[in-house]
Amino acid sequence: MKMSRLVAFSSSLLLGAALALTGAGIANADSSAQAVDYVALGDSYSSGVGAGSYESSSGDCKRSTRAFPRLWANANSPASFAFTACSGARTNDVTSGQLGPLNASTDLVSISIGGNDAGFADVMTTCVLQSEATCLNRIATARAYVDSTLPGRLDSVYSAIKAKAPSARVVVLGYPRFYQLGGNCVAGLSERERAAINGASDHLNTATAKRAADHGFTFGDVRTTFTGHEICSGNSWLHSVNWLNIGESYHPTAAGQSGGYPPRSTRSSPAPSGWSSAPATTPPPS
């Protein structure tokens, strides 16, 4: 990294610390972030499915102008911004089709990935349409996959990112819990099913945080910022089942994209405005 870029990037890190102390979020623009080359990778939680306002050029990837990567870029005007996250992406989709913009000059990378590998969509479809016992069995299968297979797939993605962008700060975003237990849901899934789905999300986050830490990456745990905004909370930042647009079901709304991701990422030590910098050293509590 050139010295001028390094100085500007360091200034951005210091401002990130100030934002963390003041509780400021993504809307706070940072002129020093103009030196940052930012690439946003991942699945539908990064592309912004559920937030609406999709860029026509993104096609089935459904990249939203309200997705948190686009909001951060709009607020901070980085030197360059590449948005390749795509709805439905799995780990192999990232390695085969999303890494093109990465290079030795890339300073910042964000990614959410792993939920589709673990069968997120099938789990939710099974739980909504079938019996409680079938739902719980499907969740158990997903958890077993997270234990046995997903770590290796995450390693492949993280190693590929490191190889192409060796100097970049990489922020791995987790997934929110879907349900507020004991909340305002009067129909639909049982409380036992909701608790099991939340537990599976925790299990996935723990596994992802461990792999991120082992690669020296930051893990952004969004469960805290989504607390009080889960489905059944009365102020949800997540879509429940949307029969008119099934693909948006169980994804963050526009409010979830703007409020659920940036505030969490200002909670740690210095980083570019709106991003945490300290690598995860231990998995988050489940």
PyRosetta script that sets phi, psi and omega in degrees:
from pyrosetta import init, pose_from_sequence

init()
pose = pose_from_sequence("MKMSRLVAFSSSLLLGAALALTGAGIANADSSAQAVDYVALGDSYSSGVGAGSYESSSGDCKRSTRAFPRLWANANSPASFAFTACSGARTNDVTSGQLGPLNASTDLVSISIGGNDAGFADVMTTCVLQSEATCLNRIATARAYVDSTLPGRLDSVYSAIKAKAPSARVVVLGYPRFYQLGGNCVAGLSERERAAINGASDHLNTATAKRAADHGFTFGDVRTTFTGHEICSGNSWLHSVNWLNIGESYHPTAAGQSGGYPPRSTRSSPAPSGWSSAPATTPPPS")
pose.set_psi(1, 131.7)
pose.set_omega(1, 179.7)
pose.set_phi(2, -63.0)
pose.set_psi(2, 153.3)
pose.set_omega(2, -175.7)
pose.set_phi(3, -59.0)
pose.set_psi(3, -42.4)
pose.set_omega(3, -178.8)
pose.set_phi(4, -62.8)
pose.set_psi(4, -38.8)
pose.set_omega(4, 178.2)
pose.set_phi(5, -67.9)
pose.set_psi(5, -37.6)
pose.set_omega(5, -179.4)
pose.set_phi(6, -65.9)
pose.set_psi(6, -41.5)
pose.set_omega(6, 178.9)
pose.set_phi(7, -63.0)
pose.set_psi(7, -46.8)
pose.set_omega(7, -179.7)
pose.set_phi(8, -63.7)
pose.set_psi(8, -40.8)
pose.set_omega(8, 179.7)
pose.set_phi(9, -63.9)
pose.set_psi(9, -40.3)
pose.set_omega(9, 178.5)
pose.set_phi(10, -63.1)
pose.set_psi(10, -39.6)
pose.set_omega(10, 177.0)
pose.set_phi(11, -62.1)
pose.set_psi(11, -38.4)
pose.set_omega(11, 177.7)
pose.set_phi(12, -63.6)
pose.set_psi(12, -38.8)
pose.set_omega(12, 178.1)
pose.set_phi(13, -61.7)
pose.set_psi(13, -42.0)
pose.set_omega(13, -179.3)
pose.set_phi(14, -65.4)
pose.set_psi(14, -39.0)
pose.set_omega(14, 178.2)
pose.set_phi(15, -65.6)
pose.set_psi(15, -35.9)
pose.set_omega(15, 176.9)
pose.set_phi(16, -58.2)
pose.set_psi(16, -38.1)
pose.set_omega(16, 178.0)
pose.set_phi(17, -64.8)
pose.set_psi(17, -40.9)
pose.set_omega(17, 179.3)
pose.set_phi(18, -64.1)
pose.set_psi(18, -40.4)
pose.set_omega(18, 178.5)
pose.set_phi(19, -63.4)
pose.set_psi(19, -36.7)
pose.set_omega(19, 178.8)
pose.set_phi(20, -62.6)
pose.set_psi(20, -39.8)
pose.set_omega(20, -178.2)
pose.set_phi(21, -72.2)
pose.set_psi(21, -32.9)
pose.set_omega(21, -177.1)
pose.set_phi(22, -92.4)
pose.set_psi(22, -8.5)
pose.set_omega(22, 179.8)
pose.set_phi(23, 78.9)
pose.set_psi(23, 14.8)
pose.set_omega(23, -179.2)
pose.set_phi(24, -70.0)
pose.set_psi(24, 152.6)
pose.set_omega(24, -175.8)
pose.set_phi(25, -113.2)
pose.set_psi(25, -153.8)
pose.set_omega(25, -169.8)
pose.set_phi(26, -69.9)
pose.set_psi(26, -22.9)
pose.set_omega(26, -174.6)
pose.set_phi(27, -71.1)
pose.set_psi(27, -12.6)
pose.set_omega(27, -179.4)
pose.set_phi(28, -78.7)
pose.set_psi(28, 104.9)
pose.set_omega(28, -179.2)
pose.set_phi(29, -73.2)
pose.set_psi(29, 149.8)
pose.set_omega(29, -178.7)
pose.set_phi(30, -130.3)
pose.set_psi(30, 110.4)
pose.set_omega(30, -175.8)
pose.set_phi(31, -62.8)
pose.set_psi(31, -28.7)
pose.set_omega(31, -179.3)
pose.set_phi(32, -71.4)
pose.set_psi(32, -16.6)
pose.set_omega(32, 177.5)
pose.set_phi(33, -69.4)
pose.set_psi(33, -9.1)
pose.set_omega(33, 178.7)
pose.set_phi(34, -61.1)
pose.set_psi(34, -20.0)
pose.set_omega(34, 179.1)
pose.set_phi(35, -84.1)
pose.set_psi(35, -3.7)
pose.set_omega(35, -173.8)
pose.set_phi(36, -91.7)
pose.set_psi(36, 132.0)
pose.set_omega(36, 171.0)
pose.set_phi(37, -99.0)
pose.set_psi(37, 115.4)
pose.set_omega(37, -169.8)
pose.set_phi(38, -116.6)
pose.set_psi(38, 133.6)
pose.set_omega(38, 176.6)
pose.set_phi(39, -125.8)
pose.set_psi(39, 127.6)
pose.set_omega(39, -179.9)
pose.set_phi(40, -108.5)
pose.set_psi(40, 116.2)
pose.set_omega(40, -177.9)
pose.set_phi(41, -111.5)
pose.set_psi(41, 170.4)
pose.set_omega(41, 167.4)
pose.set_phi(42, 127.3)
pose.set_psi(42, -157.7)
pose.set_omega(42, -173.0)
pose.set_phi(43, -104.3)
pose.set_psi(43, -158.1)
pose.set_omega(43, -174.5)
pose.set_phi(44, -65.7)
pose.set_psi(44, -24.8)
pose.set_omega(44, 178.7)
pose.set_phi(45, -71.1)
pose.set_psi(45, -26.0)
pose.set_omega(45, 174.2)
pose.set_phi(46, -90.1)
pose.set_psi(46, -33.1)
pose.set_omega(46, -179.3)
pose.set_phi(47, -72.6)
pose.set_psi(47, -23.8)
pose.set_omega(47, 175.6)
pose.set_phi(48, 100.7)
pose.set_psi(48, 20.2)
pose.set_omega(48, 175.3)
pose.set_phi(49, -56.5)
pose.set_psi(49, 132.0)
pose.set_omega(49, -177.3)
pose.set_phi(50, 102.2)
pose.set_psi(50, -17.6)
pose.set_omega(50, -178.5)
pose.set_phi(51, -91.7)
pose.set_psi(51, -12.2)
pose.set_omega(51, -178.4)
pose.set_phi(52, 73.9)
pose.set_psi(52, -172.5)
pose.set_omega(52, 178.1)
pose.set_phi(53, 53.0)
pose.set_psi(53, 56.4)
pose.set_omega(53, -177.5)
pose.set_phi(54, -81.3)
pose.set_psi(54, 141.3)
pose.set_omega(54, 178.2)
pose.set_phi(55, -71.6)
pose.set_psi(55, 124.1)
pose.set_omega(55, -176.3)
pose.set_phi(56, -59.6)
pose.set_psi(56, -32.1)
pose.set_omega(56, -178.4)
pose.set_phi(57, -69.4)
pose.set_psi(57, -15.3)
pose.set_omega(57, -177.1)
pose.set_phi(58, -86.9)
pose.set_psi(58, -10.1)
pose.set_omega(58, 175.9)
pose.set_phi(59, 57.0)
pose.set_psi(59, -134.2)
pose.set_omega(59, -177.6)
pose.set_phi(60, -69.5)
pose.set_psi(60, -11.2)
pose.set_omega(60, 177.5)
pose.set_phi(61, -70.5)
pose.set_psi(61, -22.1)
pose.set_omega(61, 175.4)
pose.set_phi(62, 50.6)
pose.set_psi(62, 58.8)
pose.set_omega(62, 174.0)
pose.set_phi(63, -83.4)
pose.set_psi(63, 122.7)
pose.set_omega(63, -173.3)
pose.set_phi(64, -95.9)
pose.set_psi(64, 145.0)
pose.set_omega(64, 172.8)
pose.set_phi(65, -70.2)
pose.set_psi(65, -10.7)
pose.set_omega(65, 179.0)
pose.set_phi(66, -103.2)
pose.set_psi(66, 4.8)
pose.set_omega(66, 178.1)
pose.set_phi(67, -70.7)
pose.set_psi(67, 149.8)
pose.set_omega(67, -174.2)
pose.set_phi(68, -59.9)
pose.set_psi(68, -34.7)
pose.set_omega(68, 177.5)
pose.set_phi(69, -62.9)
pose.set_psi(69, -41.9)
pose.set_omega(69, 179.6)
pose.set_phi(70, -67.5)
pose.set_psi(70, -38.3)
pose.set_omega(70, 178.1)
pose.set_phi(71, -62.8)
pose.set_psi(71, -43.3)
pose.set_omega(71, 179.1)
pose.set_phi(72, -63.2)
pose.set_psi(72, -43.7)
pose.set_omega(72, 180.0)
pose.set_phi(73, -64.3)
pose.set_psi(73, -41.0)
pose.set_omega(73, 179.0)
pose.set_phi(74, -63.4)
pose.set_psi(74, -37.7)
pose.set_omega(74, -176.8)
pose.set_phi(75, -77.3)
pose.set_psi(75, -27.5)
pose.set_omega(75, -170.9)
pose.set_phi(76, -114.6)
pose.set_psi(76, -8.6)
pose.set_omega(76, 177.0)
pose.set_phi(77, 46.0)
pose.set_psi(77, 61.6)
pose.set_omega(77, 179.1)
pose.set_phi(78, -65.5)
pose.set_psi(78, 165.0)
pose.set_omega(78, -179.5)
pose.set_phi(79, -59.6)
pose.set_psi(79, -38.4)
pose.set_omega(79, 175.0)
pose.set_phi(80, -148.5)
pose.set_psi(80, 151.9)
pose.set_omega(80, 179.3)
pose.set_phi(81, -142.7)
pose.set_psi(81, 122.5)
pose.set_omega(81, 176.4)
pose.set_phi(82, -119.4)
pose.set_psi(82, 126.4)
pose.set_omega(82, -174.1)
pose.set_phi(83, -117.8)
pose.set_psi(83, 98.5)
pose.set_omega(83, -176.3)
pose.set_phi(84, -115.0)
pose.set_psi(84, 2.8)
pose.set_omega(84, 177.9)
pose.set_phi(85, -57.3)
pose.set_psi(85, 148.5)
pose.set_omega(85, -172.7)
pose.set_phi(86, -145.7)
pose.set_psi(86, 135.6)
pose.set_omega(86, 177.3)
pose.set_phi(87, -56.7)
pose.set_psi(87, 135.0)
pose.set_omega(87, 177.9)
pose.set_phi(88, 83.6)
pose.set_psi(88, -0.5)
pose.set_omega(88, -174.6)
pose.set_phi(89, -65.1)
pose.set_psi(89, 139.8)
pose.set_omega(89, 170.0)
pose.set_phi(90, -111.5)
pose.set_psi(90, 177.1)
pose.set_omega(90, -176.4)
pose.set_phi(91, -57.5)
pose.set_psi(91, -41.9)
pose.set_omega(91, -178.4)
pose.set_phi(92, -69.0)
pose.set_psi(92, -25.5)
pose.set_omega(92, 175.9)
pose.set_phi(93, -69.0)
pose.set_psi(93, -35.8)
pose.set_omega(93, 177.4)
pose.set_phi(94, -64.7)
pose.set_psi(94, -50.0)
pose.set_omega(94, -176.7)
pose.set_phi(95, -67.4)
pose.set_psi(95, -30.6)
pose.set_omega(95, -175.8)
pose.set_phi(96, -90.5)
pose.set_psi(96, -22.3)
pose.set_omega(96, -172.7)
pose.set_phi(97, -138.7)
pose.set_psi(97, -2.6)
pose.set_omega(97, -175.0)
pose.set_phi(98, -114.9)
pose.set_psi(98, -9.2)
pose.set_omega(98, -170.2)
pose.set_phi(99, -89.7)
pose.set_psi(99, -0.3)
pose.set_omega(99, -176.6)
pose.set_phi(100, -52.9)
pose.set_psi(100, -41.9)
pose.set_omega(100, -178.1)
pose.set_phi(101, -71.4)
pose.set_psi(101, -14.5)
pose.set_omega(101, -177.7)
pose.set_phi(102, -70.8)
pose.set_psi(102, 141.1)
pose.set_omega(102, 174.5)
pose.set_phi(103, -158.9)
pose.set_psi(103, -176.6)
pose.set_omega(103, -175.4)
pose.set_phi(104, -64.3)
pose.set_psi(104, -18.0)
pose.set_omega(104, -179.6)
pose.set_phi(105, -91.5)
pose.set_psi(105, -7.7)
pose.set_omega(105, -179.0)
pose.set_phi(106, -64.3)
pose.set_psi(106, 128.3)
pose.set_omega(106, -177.7)
pose.set_phi(107, -99.7)
pose.set_psi(107, -33.9)
pose.set_omega(107, -171.5)
pose.set_phi(108, -139.2)
pose.set_psi(108, 132.3)
pose.set_omega(108, 177.6)
pose.set_phi(109, -131.5)
pose.set_psi(109, 135.0)
pose.set_omega(109, 170.5)
pose.set_phi(110, -119.5)
pose.set_psi(110, 149.0)
pose.set_omega(110, 179.9)
pose.set_phi(111, -156.6)
pose.set_psi(111, 138.2)
pose.set_omega(111, 164.9)
pose.set_phi(112, -122.8)
pose.set_psi(112, 125.4)
pose.set_omega(112, -177.4)
pose.set_phi(113, -159.7)
pose.set_psi(113, 152.2)
pose.set_omega(113, 176.7)
pose.set_phi(114, 122.7)
pose.set_psi(114, -28.5)
pose.set_omega(114, -177.7)
pose.set_phi(115, -64.5)
pose.set_psi(115, -40.3)
pose.set_omega(115, 179.4)
pose.set_phi(116, -72.2)
pose.set_psi(116, -35.2)
pose.set_omega(116, 175.4)
pose.set_phi(117, -59.4)
pose.set_psi(117, -39.4)
pose.set_omega(117, -177.0)
pose.set_phi(118, -79.1)
pose.set_psi(118, -3.1)
pose.set_omega(118, 176.1)
pose.set_phi(119, 86.9)
pose.set_psi(119, 33.2)
pose.set_omega(119, -177.4)
pose.set_phi(120, -50.8)
pose.set_psi(120, -51.1)
pose.set_omega(120, -175.3)
pose.set_phi(121, -63.8)
pose.set_psi(121, -41.6)
pose.set_omega(121, -178.7)
pose.set_phi(122, -68.8)
pose.set_psi(122, -36.0)
pose.set_omega(122, 176.7)
pose.set_phi(123, -59.4)
pose.set_psi(123, -48.9)
pose.set_omega(123, -176.3)
pose.set_phi(124, -68.6)
pose.set_psi(124, -38.0)
pose.set_omega(124, 177.1)
pose.set_phi(125, -63.2)
pose.set_psi(125, -44.4)
pose.set_omega(125, 179.1)
pose.set_phi(126, -60.9)
pose.set_psi(126, -44.9)
pose.set_omega(126, -176.3)
pose.set_phi(127, -69.2)
pose.set_psi(127, -35.5)
pose.set_omega(127, -179.6)
pose.set_phi(128, -73.4)
pose.set_psi(128, -37.3)
pose.set_omega(128, -170.5)
pose.set_phi(129, -100.2)
pose.set_psi(129, -17.5)
pose.set_omega(129, -173.9)
pose.set_phi(130, -119.9)
pose.set_psi(130, -173.1)
pose.set_omega(130, -172.9)
pose.set_phi(131, -73.2)
pose.set_psi(131, 164.5)
pose.set_omega(131, 177.2)
pose.set_phi(132, -59.7)
pose.set_psi(132, -42.7)
pose.set_omega(132, -179.0)
pose.set_phi(133, -62.8)
pose.set_psi(133, -42.1)
pose.set_omega(133, 178.8)
pose.set_phi(134, -65.6)
pose.set_psi(134, -40.6)
pose.set_omega(134, 177.0)
pose.set_phi(135, -58.5)
pose.set_psi(135, -49.6)
pose.set_omega(135, -176.9)
pose.set_phi(136, -65.4)
pose.set_psi(136, -35.8)
pose.set_omega(136, 176.9)
pose.set_phi(137, -66.2)
pose.set_psi(137, -39.2)
pose.set_omega(137, 179.2)
pose.set_phi(138, -66.9)
pose.set_psi(138, -37.7)
pose.set_omega(138, 177.2)
pose.set_phi(139, -64.6)
pose.set_psi(139, -40.8)
pose.set_omega(139, 178.5)
pose.set_phi(140, -62.0)
pose.set_psi(140, -37.9)
pose.set_omega(140, 177.3)
pose.set_phi(141, -64.3)
pose.set_psi(141, -41.9)
pose.set_omega(141, 178.9)
pose.set_phi(142, -63.8)
pose.set_psi(142, -42.2)
pose.set_omega(142, 178.7)
pose.set_phi(143, -63.0)
pose.set_psi(143, -38.9)
pose.set_omega(143, 178.5)
pose.set_phi(144, -64.1)
pose.set_psi(144, -38.3)
pose.set_omega(144, 176.8)
pose.set_phi(145, -63.1)
pose.set_psi(145, -42.4)
pose.set_omega(145, 178.8)
pose.set_phi(146, -60.2)
pose.set_psi(146, -36.1)
pose.set_omega(146, 179.6)
pose.set_phi(147, -74.4)
pose.set_psi(147, -40.1)
pose.set_omega(147, -168.7)
pose.set_phi(148, -95.5)
pose.set_psi(148, -36.6)
pose.set_omega(148, -168.3)
pose.set_phi(149, -118.5)
pose.set_psi(149, -39.0)
pose.set_omega(149, -173.9)
pose.set_phi(150, -60.0)
pose.set_psi(150, -40.4)
pose.set_omega(150, -178.9)
pose.set_phi(151, -54.3)
pose.set_psi(151, -42.5)
pose.set_omega(151, 178.7)
pose.set_phi(152, -65.1)
pose.set_psi(152, -36.5)
pose.set_omega(152, 179.2)
pose.set_phi(153, -69.7)
pose.set_psi(153, -38.8)
pose.set_omega(153, 175.8)
pose.set_phi(154, -65.3)
pose.set_psi(154, -40.1)
pose.set_omega(154, 177.9)
pose.set_phi(155, -57.6)
pose.set_psi(155, -41.3)
pose.set_omega(155, -179.5)
pose.set_phi(156, -62.4)
pose.set_psi(156, -43.5)
pose.set_omega(156, 179.3)
pose.set_phi(157, -66.0)
pose.set_psi(157, -48.4)
pose.set_omega(157, -176.4)
pose.set_phi(158, -64.8)
pose.set_psi(158, -37.9)
pose.set_omega(158, 178.1)
pose.set_phi(159, -66.0)
pose.set_psi(159, -38.4)
pose.set_omega(159, 178.9)
pose.set_phi(160, -66.3)
pose.set_psi(160, -39.1)
pose.set_omega(160, 176.6)
pose.set_phi(161, -63.0)
pose.set_psi(161, -46.7)
pose.set_omega(161, -179.3)
pose.set_phi(162, -61.3)
pose.set_psi(162, -38.7)
pose.set_omega(162, -178.8)
pose.set_phi(163, -66.6)
pose.set_psi(163, -37.7)
pose.set_omega(163, -176.9)
pose.set_phi(164, -87.0)
pose.set_psi(164, -26.7)
pose.set_omega(164, -178.2)
pose.set_phi(165, -134.3)
pose.set_psi(165, 70.3)
pose.set_omega(165, -171.5)
pose.set_phi(166, -65.0)
pose.set_psi(166, -21.8)
pose.set_omega(166, -177.8)
pose.set_phi(167, -99.8)
pose.set_psi(167, -0.3)
pose.set_omega(167, -173.4)
pose.set_phi(168, -77.5)
pose.set_psi(168, 146.5)
pose.set_omega(168, 166.3)
pose.set_phi(169, -83.3)
pose.set_psi(169, 123.8)
pose.set_omega(169, -176.1)
pose.set_phi(170, -110.6)
pose.set_psi(170, 123.4)
pose.set_omega(170, 178.9)
pose.set_phi(171, -108.7)
pose.set_psi(171, 114.9)
pose.set_omega(171, 178.9)
pose.set_phi(172, -96.1)
pose.set_psi(172, 114.5)
pose.set_omega(172, -178.2)
pose.set_phi(173, -88.7)
pose.set_psi(173, 136.0)
pose.set_omega(173, 175.9)
pose.set_phi(174, -85.8)
pose.set_psi(174, -168.3)
pose.set_omega(174, -178.5)
pose.set_phi(175, -117.0)
pose.set_psi(175, 147.0)
pose.set_omega(175, 178.0)
pose.set_phi(176, -75.7)
pose.set_psi(176, 159.3)
pose.set_omega(176, 164.9)
pose.set_phi(177, -72.3)
pose.set_psi(177, 144.8)
pose.set_omega(177, -174.9)
pose.set_phi(178, -83.7)
pose.set_psi(178, -35.9)
pose.set_omega(178, -167.9)
pose.set_phi(179, -120.7)
pose.set_psi(179, 142.2)
pose.set_omega(179, 165.4)
pose.set_phi(180, -89.7)
pose.set_psi(180, 115.2)
pose.set_omega(180, -177.9)
pose.set_phi(181, -72.7)
pose.set_psi(181, 142.8)
pose.set_omega(181, -176.0)
pose.set_phi(182, 69.4)
pose.set_psi(182, 19.6)
pose.set_omega(182, -176.2)
pose.set_phi(183, -86.0)
pose.set_psi(183, -152.6)
pose.set_omega(183, -170.4)
pose.set_phi(184, -94.3)
pose.set_psi(184, 24.3)
pose.set_omega(184, 178.4)
pose.set_phi(185, -83.8)
pose.set_psi(185, 125.7)
pose.set_omega(185, -178.3)
pose.set_phi(186, -108.7)
pose.set_psi(186, -6.4)
pose.set_omega(186, -179.8)
pose.set_phi(187, -152.1)
pose.set_psi(187, 172.5)
pose.set_omega(187, 177.0)
pose.set_phi(188, 99.1)
pose.set_psi(188, -134.8)
pose.set_omega(188, -175.7)
pose.set_phi(189, -68.7)
pose.set_psi(189, 151.3)
pose.set_omega(189, 175.8)
pose.set_phi(190, -73.3)
pose.set_psi(190, 162.8)
pose.set_omega(190, 177.7)
pose.set_phi(191, -62.0)
pose.set_psi(191, -35.6)
pose.set_omega(191, 178.2)
pose.set_phi(192, -64.4)
pose.set_psi(192, -40.4)
pose.set_omega(192, 177.8)
pose.set_phi(193, -65.8)
pose.set_psi(193, -43.2)
pose.set_omega(193, 179.3)
pose.set_phi(194, -61.7)
pose.set_psi(194, -43.0)
pose.set_omega(194, 178.7)
pose.set_phi(195, -63.2)
pose.set_psi(195, -39.2)
pose.set_omega(195, -180.0)
pose.set_phi(196, -67.6)
pose.set_psi(196, -38.2)
pose.set_omega(196, 177.3)
pose.set_phi(197, -65.4)
pose.set_psi(197, -44.7)
pose.set_omega(197, 176.1)
pose.set_phi(198, -59.0)
pose.set_psi(198, -42.8)
pose.set_omega(198, 179.6)
pose.set_phi(199, -63.1)
pose.set_psi(199, -36.8)
pose.set_omega(199, 177.5)
pose.set_phi(200, -66.6)
pose.set_psi(200, -37.9)
pose.set_omega(200, 176.0)
pose.set_phi(201, -62.7)
pose.set_psi(201, -43.1)
pose.set_omega(201, 177.0)
pose.set_phi(202, -60.4)
pose.set_psi(202, -41.6)
pose.set_omega(202, -178.9)
pose.set_phi(203, -62.6)
pose.set_psi(203, -43.0)
pose.set_omega(203, 177.7)
pose.set_phi(204, -64.6)
pose.set_psi(204, -43.5)
pose.set_omega(204, 179.1)
pose.set_phi(205, -62.4)
pose.set_psi(205, -41.3)
pose.set_omega(205, -179.8)
pose.set_phi(206, -62.7)
pose.set_psi(206, -45.2)
pose.set_omega(206, 179.1)
pose.set_phi(207, -63.8)
pose.set_psi(207, -42.0)
pose.set_omega(207, -179.3)
pose.set_phi(208, -66.1)
pose.set_psi(208, -42.4)
pose.set_omega(208, 179.5)
pose.set_phi(209, -61.6)
pose.set_psi(209, -39.7)
pose.set_omega(209, 179.5)
pose.set_phi(210, -63.9)
pose.set_psi(210, -44.7)
pose.set_omega(210, 179.2)
pose.set_phi(211, -67.2)
pose.set_psi(211, -39.5)
pose.set_omega(211, 178.2)
pose.set_phi(212, -60.7)
pose.set_psi(212, -45.1)
pose.set_omega(212, -179.2)
pose.set_phi(213, -62.5)
pose.set_psi(213, -40.6)
pose.set_omega(213, -178.3)
pose.set_phi(214, -66.7)
pose.set_psi(214, -20.9)
pose.set_omega(214, 176.6)
pose.set_phi(215, -98.0)
pose.set_psi(215, 3.0)
pose.set_omega(215, -179.7)
pose.set_phi(216, 78.3)
pose.set_psi(216, 19.5)
pose.set_omega(216, -178.9)
pose.set_phi(217, -95.7)
pose.set_psi(217, 161.2)
pose.set_omega(217, 174.2)
pose.set_phi(218, -82.8)
pose.set_psi(218, 137.8)
pose.set_omega(218, 171.3)
pose.set_phi(219, -106.5)
pose.set_psi(219, 123.3)
pose.set_omega(219, 178.0)
pose.set_phi(220, -98.4)
pose.set_psi(220, 103.1)
pose.set_omega(220, -177.2)
pose.set_phi(221, -87.6)
pose.set_psi(221, 106.3)
pose.set_omega(221, -175.0)
pose.set_phi(222, -89.3)
pose.set_psi(222, -0.5)
pose.set_omega(222, -177.4)
pose.set_phi(223, -62.1)
pose.set_psi(223, -34.5)
pose.set_omega(223, -178.8)
pose.set_phi(224, -66.9)
pose.set_psi(224, -43.4)
pose.set_omega(224, -178.3)
pose.set_phi(225, -72.7)
pose.set_psi(225, -25.8)
pose.set_omega(225, 176.4)
pose.set_phi(226, -83.5)
pose.set_psi(226, -8.2)
pose.set_omega(226, 178.8)
pose.set_phi(227, -61.9)
pose.set_psi(227, 129.8)
pose.set_omega(227, -175.0)
pose.set_phi(228, 90.6)
pose.set_psi(228, -5.3)
pose.set_omega(228, -179.0)
pose.set_phi(229, -128.2)
pose.set_psi(229, 21.5)
pose.set_omega(229, 177.4)
pose.set_phi(230, -77.5)
pose.set_psi(230, 168.5)
pose.set_omega(230, 170.5)
pose.set_phi(231, -59.4)
pose.set_psi(231, 139.6)
pose.set_omega(231, -176.3)
pose.set_phi(232, 84.1)
pose.set_psi(232, 1.5)
pose.set_omega(232, -177.6)
pose.set_phi(233, -84.1)
pose.set_psi(233, -19.6)
pose.set_omega(233, -173.8)
pose.set_phi(234, 89.8)
pose.set_psi(234, -10.8)
pose.set_omega(234, 177.1)
pose.set_phi(235, -142.6)
pose.set_psi(235, 56.0)
pose.set_omega(235, -169.8)
pose.set_phi(236, -75.1)
pose.set_psi(236, 137.8)
pose.set_omega(236, 170.4)
pose.set_phi(237, -100.3)
pose.set_psi(237, 13.5)
pose.set_omega(237, -180.0)
pose.set_phi(238, -128.5)
pose.set_psi(238, 140.1)
pose.set_omega(238, 173.4)
pose.set_phi(239, -72.8)
pose.set_psi(239, 138.1)
pose.set_omega(239, 166.2)
pose.set_phi(240, -83.5)
pose.set_psi(240, -158.1)
pose.set_omega(240, 177.8)
pose.set_phi(241, -63.7)
pose.set_psi(241, 125.1)
pose.set_omega(241, 177.9)
pose.set_phi(242, -115.5)
pose.set_psi(242, 96.2)
pose.set_omega(242, -175.1)
pose.set_phi(243, -68.4)
pose.set_psi(243, -19.9)
pose.set_omega(243, 178.8)
pose.set_phi(244, -83.4)
pose.set_psi(244, -21.0)
pose.set_omega(244, 177.8)
pose.set_phi(245, -148.6)
pose.set_psi(245, 78.0)
pose.set_omega(245, -169.6)
pose.set_phi(246, -60.7)
pose.set_psi(246, -28.4)
pose.set_omega(246, -178.1)
pose.set_phi(247, -66.3)
pose.set_psi(247, -22.2)
pose.set_omega(247, 180.0)
pose.set_phi(248, -86.5)
pose.set_psi(248, -8.6)
pose.set_omega(248, -179.3)
pose.set_phi(249, -58.6)
pose.set_psi(249, 138.1)
pose.set_omega(249, 176.6)
pose.set_phi(250, 61.0)
pose.set_psi(250, 32.5)
pose.set_omega(250, 174.0)
pose.set_phi(251, -122.0)
pose.set_psi(251, 156.4)
pose.set_omega(251, 179.1)
pose.set_phi(252, -63.9)
pose.set_psi(252, 142.1)
pose.set_omega(252, 171.1)
pose.set_phi(253, -75.5)
pose.set_psi(253, 179.6)
pose.set_omega(253, 175.1)
pose.set_phi(254, -59.4)
pose.set_psi(254, -38.1)
pose.set_omega(254, 177.5)
pose.set_phi(255, -65.0)
pose.set_psi(255, -35.6)
pose.set_omega(255, 177.5)
pose.set_phi(256, -67.9)
pose.set_psi(256, -37.2)
pose.set_omega(256, 177.4)
pose.set_phi(257, -65.8)
pose.set_psi(257, -42.6)
pose.set_omega(257, -176.4)
pose.set_phi(258, -81.6)
pose.set_psi(258, -30.7)
pose.set_omega(258, -176.0)
pose.set_phi(259, -103.7)
pose.set_psi(259, -25.4)
pose.set_omega(259, -174.1)
pose.set_phi(260, -84.7)
pose.set_psi(260, -26.3)
pose.set_omega(260, -175.5)
pose.set_phi(261, -99.5)
pose.set_psi(261, -57.0)
pose.set_omega(261, -175.9)
pose.set_phi(262, -58.4)
pose.set_psi(262, -44.4)
pose.set_omega(262, -177.8)
pose.set_phi(263, -59.6)
pose.set_psi(263, -39.5)
pose.set_omega(263, 178.0)
pose.set_phi(264, -61.5)
pose.set_psi(264, -38.5)
pose.set_omega(264, -171.8)
pose.set_phi(265, -79.3)
pose.set_psi(265, -6.1)
pose.set_omega(265, 174.0)
pose.set_phi(266, -96.5)
pose.set_psi(266, 7.1)
pose.set_omega(266, -172.2)
pose.set_phi(267, -81.3)
pose.set_psi(267, -20.1)
pose.set_omega(267, -176.2)
pose.set_phi(268, -97.1)
pose.set_psi(268, -158.3)
pose.set_omega(268, -177.0)
pose.set_phi(269, -81.4)
pose.set_psi(269, -176.3)
pose.set_omega(269, -165.0)
pose.set_phi(270, -52.3)
pose.set_psi(270, 140.8)
pose.set_omega(270, 175.8)
pose.set_phi(271, -164.7)
pose.set_psi(271, 172.0)
pose.set_omega(271, 173.6)
pose.set_phi(272, -54.6)
pose.set_psi(272, 149.3)
pose.set_omega(272, -175.3)
pose.set_phi(273, -47.4)
pose.set_psi(273, 122.8)
pose.set_omega(273, 178.4)
pose.set_phi(274, 89.5)
pose.set_psi(274, 8.7)
pose.set_omega(274, -179.6)
pose.set_phi(275, -133.5)
pose.set_psi(275, 141.2)
pose.set_omega(275, 174.2)
pose.set_phi(276, -77.2)
pose.set_psi(276, 152.1)
pose.set_omega(276, -177.6)
pose.set_phi(277, -116.7)
pose.set_psi(277, -26.3)
pose.set_omega(277, -173.4)
pose.set_phi(278, -74.8)
pose.set_psi(278, 123.2)
pose.set_omega(278, 178.5)
pose.set_phi(279, -60.9)
pose.set_psi(279, 146.1)
pose.set_omega(279, 176.4)
pose.set_phi(280, -69.4)
pose.set_psi(280, 125.3)
pose.set_omega(280, 180.0)
pose.set_phi(281, -102.2)
pose.set_psi(281, -20.3)
pose.set_omega(281, 174.8)
pose.set_phi(282, -138.8)
pose.set_psi(282, 150.8)
pose.set_omega(282, 178.3)
pose.set_phi(283, -62.9)
pose.set_psi(283, 151.5)
pose.set_omega(283, 177.6)
pose.set_phi(284, -68.8)
pose.set_psi(284, 157.6)
pose.set_omega(284, 177.8)
pose.set_phi(285, -65.0)
pose.set_psi(285, 143.3)
pose.set_omega(285, 178.6)
pose.set_phi(286, -103.0)
pose.dump_pdb("model.pdb")
